[in-house]
Amino acid sequence: MSRRTLALVAAFTVSFIYALNHTIAKGLMPVYVGSFGLILIRVLGAAILFWITSIFTPKEKIDPKDWPRIVLCTCLGMVINMLMFFWGLELSTPINSSVLITISPILIFILSAFYLKEKITFKRAAGIFLGFAGALGLILFGAEVRSDAPNIPLGNFFFVINAISYAGYLVMVKSLTPKYHPVTLMKWFFLFAVIINFPISIWEFKEVQWSSLPFDAIWKIIFVIVGTTFMTYLLNVFALKTLKASTIGSFIYLQPLLAIIFAMLLGVDQLNAVKIIAAICVFTGVYLVTSSPKKKLG
């Protein structure tokens, strides 16, 4: 199997795990743990796993000039990204989160246009408009009466912030992936993530009733730590060694389809007209932004 094929498999696996996470993580909050408390559990567990794994990987010294970028990647990918996603998921629904995360490829392109001077065409500009129109539609008109989703518009807004942060992370981490082993990057990312997230999330972490957690909550926490965090971040960095950030971003398109099927099979969410129209706008916008321009003949 070629390195590119392995990278594509890794990117698909990441999207599959994330698609399941929209519903699985929702089942933890706020009954067993608050959104911020779950963040500390997530980054602390992942940090321990990555530092243990680093024992069995080549030892690498970080170039001093790369430390600021490592801290920035941590803030984008392991602090803002996670806080906004889980806070949004506590307030909103799994289908909303899976639809809104698909604006990440649009945001990656916008950041690449400014950061990497990629050209913005009329078609791509139209795609950006459509994508954000769909996201805005969910924020403004996606409210439902649900006991487990107390503030859907605000939660949807947090999902957009989450998508912006994740897009920034993928763009910024790309220059680090050729220089370091994935585990080397992840162990430092998550160590800094624990330090930065600690004062924000320790209060909800301390409220978790560990001795009375049922098995249903325990396996979901393990999934969030091992699957949604350890495996996805490791596989993403591995894939970025071979694939472009925009290619990785394109796999996000799979998340809504998989997440919607999973959520509806479990009966924890349902489709409605607003979600369908918003999804069509977002998917069309993403297609216009990420599709390759046609080459002129002659």
C-alpha positions as CSV (number, residue, x, y, z in Angstrom):
1,M,0.0,0.0,0.0
2,S,1.4,3.4,-1.1
3,R,2.1,6.2,1.4
4,R,-0.6,8.3,-0.2
5,T,-3.2,5.5,0.1
6,L,-2.2,5.1,3.8
7,A,-2.6,8.8,4.3
8,L,-6.1,8.8,2.7
9,V,-7.1,5.8,4.9
10,A,-5.9,7.8,7.9
11,A,-7.9,10.9,6.9
12,F,-11.0,8.8,6.3
13,T,-10.6,7.1,9.7
14,V,-10.4,10.5,11.4
15,S,-13.7,11.7,9.8
16,F,-15.4,8.4,10.7
17,I,-14.3,8.7,14.4
18,Y,-15.4,12.4,14.5
19,A,-18.7,11.5,13.0
20,L,-19.4,9.1,15.8
21,N,-18.1,11.6,18.4
22,H,-20.9,14.1,17.7
23,T,-23.4,11.8,19.2
24,I,-21.2,9.9,21.7
25,A,-19.8,13.0,23.4
26,K,-23.3,14.6,23.5
27,G,-24.4,11.7,25.6
28,L,-21.9,12.7,28.3
29,M,-22.9,16.4,28.7
30,P,-24.0,17.8,31.0
31,V,-25.4,14.7,32.9
32,Y,-22.0,13.2,33.8
33,V,-19.6,16.0,33.1
34,G,-19.7,19.6,31.9
35,S,-18.2,20.5,28.5
36,F,-15.1,22.2,30.0
37,G,-14.5,19.3,32.4
38,L,-14.6,16.9,29.5
39,I,-12.0,19.0,27.7
40,L,-9.5,18.5,30.6
41,I,-10.3,14.8,30.8
42,R,-9.7,14.6,27.0
43,V,-6.4,16.5,26.8
44,L,-5.0,15.0,30.0
45,G,-5.7,11.5,28.9
46,A,-4.3,12.2,25.4
47,A,-1.1,13.8,26.9
48,I,-0.5,10.7,29.0
49,L,-0.9,8.4,26.0
50,F,1.3,10.5,23.7
51,W,4.1,10.8,26.3
52,I,4.0,7.0,26.9
53,T,4.0,6.4,23.1
54,S,7.0,8.8,22.7
55,I,9.2,6.3,24.7
56,F,9.0,4.0,21.7
57,T,9.7,6.7,19.0
58,P,12.9,8.5,17.9
59,K,13.9,11.3,20.3
60,E,13.8,14.7,18.5
61,K,14.9,18.1,19.7
62,I,12.5,21.0,18.8
63,D,14.1,23.9,16.9
64,P,13.8,27.0,19.2
65,K,12.2,29.0,16.4
66,D,9.3,26.5,16.2
67,W,8.2,26.8,19.8
68,P,5.9,29.8,19.1
69,R,4.2,28.0,16.2
70,I,3.8,24.9,18.5
71,V,2.1,27.0,21.2
72,L,-0.1,28.7,18.5
73,C,-1.1,25.3,17.1
74,T,-2.0,24.2,20.6
75,C,-4.2,27.2,21.2
76,L,-6.0,26.7,17.9
77,G,-6.3,22.9,17.8
78,M,-6.4,21.8,21.4
79,V,-7.8,24.8,23.3
80,I,-10.2,27.1,21.3
81,N,-11.2,24.3,18.9
82,M,-12.1,21.8,21.7
83,L,-13.7,24.3,24.0
84,M,-16.0,25.7,21.3
85,F,-16.9,22.3,20.0
86,F,-17.9,20.7,23.4
87,W,-19.5,23.9,24.7
88,G,-21.5,24.1,21.4
89,L,-22.4,20.4,21.6
90,E,-23.7,20.8,25.1
91,L,-26.0,23.6,24.0
92,S,-26.9,22.4,20.5
93,T,-27.4,19.0,18.6
94,P,-25.2,16.4,16.9
95,I,-26.6,17.1,13.4
96,N,-26.0,20.8,13.7
97,S,-22.4,20.3,14.8
98,S,-21.7,17.8,12.0
99,V,-23.2,20.2,9.3
100,L,-21.4,23.4,10.6
101,I,-18.0,21.7,10.9
102,T,-18.1,21.3,7.1
103,I,-17.4,25.0,6.6
104,S,-13.8,24.2,7.7
105,P,-12.6,23.6,4.1
106,I,-14.0,27.0,3.1
107,L,-12.1,28.6,6.1
108,I,-8.9,26.7,5.2
109,F,-9.1,28.2,1.7
110,I,-9.7,31.7,3.0
111,L,-6.7,31.4,5.4
112,S,-4.6,29.9,2.6
113,A,-5.6,32.8,0.3
114,F,-4.2,35.3,2.9
115,Y,-1.4,33.2,4.3
116,L,-0.3,31.3,1.1
117,K,-1.5,33.9,-1.4
118,E,-3.9,31.4,-3.1
119,K,-6.1,33.1,-5.7
120,I,-9.8,33.8,-4.9
121,T,-12.0,33.4,-8.1
122,F,-15.6,34.4,-8.6
123,K,-16.7,30.7,-8.2
124,R,-14.9,30.4,-5.0
125,A,-16.2,33.7,-3.7
126,A,-19.7,32.4,-4.4
127,G,-18.9,29.2,-2.6
128,I,-17.7,31.2,0.5
129,F,-21.0,33.2,0.4
130,L,-23.2,30.1,0.2
131,G,-21.3,28.2,2.8
132,F,-21.6,31.0,5.4
133,A,-25.2,31.6,4.4
134,G,-25.9,28.0,5.4
135,A,-24.0,28.3,8.6
136,L,-25.8,31.6,9.4
137,G,-29.1,30.0,8.6
138,L,-28.6,27.3,11.2
139,I,-27.5,29.9,13.8
140,L,-30.5,32.2,13.3
141,F,-33.3,29.8,12.3
142,G,-32.1,26.4,13.7
143,A,-33.7,26.7,17.1
144,E,-35.7,23.8,18.4
145,V,-37.4,23.0,21.7
146,R,-35.2,20.3,23.2
147,S,-34.4,19.6,26.9
148,D,-30.9,18.4,26.0
149,A,-30.2,21.5,23.8
150,P,-30.8,24.6,25.9
151,N,-29.5,27.2,23.5
152,I,-29.1,26.0,19.9
153,P,-28.4,29.3,18.2
154,L,-25.5,30.0,20.6
155,G,-24.3,26.5,20.4
156,N,-24.3,26.7,16.6
157,F,-22.3,30.0,16.8
158,F,-19.7,28.2,18.9
159,F,-19.5,25.5,16.2
160,V,-18.5,28.2,13.7
161,I,-15.8,29.4,16.0
162,N,-14.7,25.8,16.4
163,A,-14.5,25.4,12.6
164,I,-12.4,28.6,12.2
165,S,-10.0,27.4,14.9
166,Y,-9.7,24.0,13.4
167,A,-9.0,25.4,10.0
168,G,-6.3,27.7,11.4
169,Y,-4.7,24.7,13.1
170,L,-4.5,22.6,9.9
171,V,-2.9,25.5,8.0
172,M,-0.4,26.4,10.8
173,V,0.6,22.8,11.6
174,K,1.4,21.9,8.0
175,S,4.9,23.4,8.1
176,L,5.8,21.4,11.2
177,T,4.7,18.0,9.9
178,P,7.7,17.5,7.6
179,K,10.2,18.3,10.4
180,Y,9.0,16.1,13.2
181,H,7.5,12.8,14.0
182,P,3.8,12.9,14.7
183,V,4.2,11.7,18.2
184,T,6.8,14.4,19.0
185,L,4.4,17.1,17.9
186,M,1.4,15.6,19.7
187,K,3.2,15.1,23.0
188,W,4.1,18.8,23.2
189,F,0.8,20.0,21.8
190,F,-1.1,18.1,24.5
191,L,1.2,19.0,27.3
192,F,0.7,22.7,26.6
193,A,-3.0,22.0,26.1
194,V,-3.2,20.6,29.7
195,I,-1.4,23.6,31.0
196,I,-3.6,26.1,29.1
197,N,-6.9,24.4,29.7
198,F,-6.3,23.6,33.4
199,P,-7.4,27.0,34.9
200,I,-10.4,27.1,32.5
201,S,-11.8,23.6,33.1
202,I,-10.6,22.4,36.5
203,W,-13.8,23.5,38.3
204,E,-16.1,21.3,36.1
205,F,-13.5,18.5,36.3
206,K,-13.6,18.5,40.1
207,E,-17.4,18.1,40.0
208,V,-17.3,14.7,38.2
209,Q,-18.6,11.9,40.4
210,W,-16.1,9.3,39.4
211,S,-17.2,6.6,41.8
212,S,-20.8,6.7,40.6
213,L,-20.2,6.8,36.8
214,P,-22.1,4.1,35.0
215,F,-20.4,1.9,32.4
216,D,-22.3,3.8,29.6
217,A,-20.4,7.0,30.7
218,I,-17.1,5.3,31.2
219,W,-16.8,3.8,27.7
220,K,-17.9,7.1,26.1
221,I,-15.1,8.9,28.1
222,I,-12.6,6.3,26.9
223,F,-13.8,6.7,23.3
224,V,-13.3,10.5,23.6
225,I,-9.8,10.1,24.9
226,V,-8.5,7.2,22.8
227,G,-10.5,7.6,19.7
228,T,-11.6,11.2,19.2
229,T,-8.3,12.6,20.6
230,F,-5.3,10.3,20.6
231,M,-6.0,8.5,17.3
232,T,-7.5,11.4,15.3
233,Y,-4.8,13.9,16.1
234,L,-2.1,11.3,15.5
235,L,-3.6,10.1,12.2
236,N,-4.2,13.7,11.0
237,V,-0.6,14.7,11.5
238,F,0.5,11.4,9.7
239,A,-1.8,12.3,6.8
240,L,-0.5,15.8,6.6
241,K,3.0,14.5,5.9
242,T,1.7,13.4,2.5
243,L,-1.6,15.3,1.8
244,K,-2.4,19.0,1.5
245,A,-4.3,20.7,4.4
246,S,-7.2,21.3,1.9
247,T,-7.3,17.6,1.1
248,I,-7.5,16.7,4.7
249,G,-10.2,19.3,5.1
250,S,-12.2,17.8,2.3
251,F,-12.8,14.6,4.3
252,I,-14.9,16.7,6.7
253,Y,-17.7,16.3,4.0
254,L,-18.1,12.7,5.2
255,Q,-18.9,13.7,8.8
256,P,-22.5,15.0,8.3
257,L,-23.6,11.9,6.3
258,L,-22.1,9.5,8.9
259,A,-23.1,11.6,11.9
260,I,-26.7,12.1,10.7
261,I,-27.1,8.3,10.1
262,F,-25.6,7.5,13.5
263,A,-27.6,10.1,15.4
264,M,-30.9,9.1,13.7
265,L,-30.3,5.3,14.3
266,L,-29.9,6.0,18.0
267,G,-32.9,8.4,18.0
268,V,-31.0,11.3,19.5
269,D,-31.5,13.8,16.7
270,Q,-33.7,14.3,13.6
271,L,-33.7,16.2,10.3
272,N,-35.9,19.2,9.5
273,A,-36.3,21.7,6.7
274,V,-33.9,24.2,8.1
275,K,-31.1,21.6,8.6
276,I,-31.6,20.2,5.1
277,I,-31.6,23.7,3.4
278,A,-28.6,24.8,5.5
279,A,-26.7,21.5,4.7
280,I,-27.4,22.0,0.9
281,C,-26.0,25.6,1.1
282,V,-22.9,24.5,3.0
283,F,-22.1,21.5,0.8
284,T,-22.6,23.5,-2.4
285,G,-20.4,26.2,-1.0
286,V,-17.7,23.8,0.0
287,Y,-17.8,22.2,-3.5
288,L,-17.4,25.5,-5.3
289,V,-14.5,26.5,-3.0
290,T,-12.6,23.3,-3.2
291,S,-13.2,22.1,-6.8
292,S,-10.3,22.4,-9.1
293,P,-10.5,25.2,-11.7
294,K,-10.8,23.9,-15.3
295,K,-7.7,24.2,-17.4
296,K,-8.0,26.4,-20.5
297,L,-7.5,24.6,-23.8
298,G,-5.0,25.8,-26.3
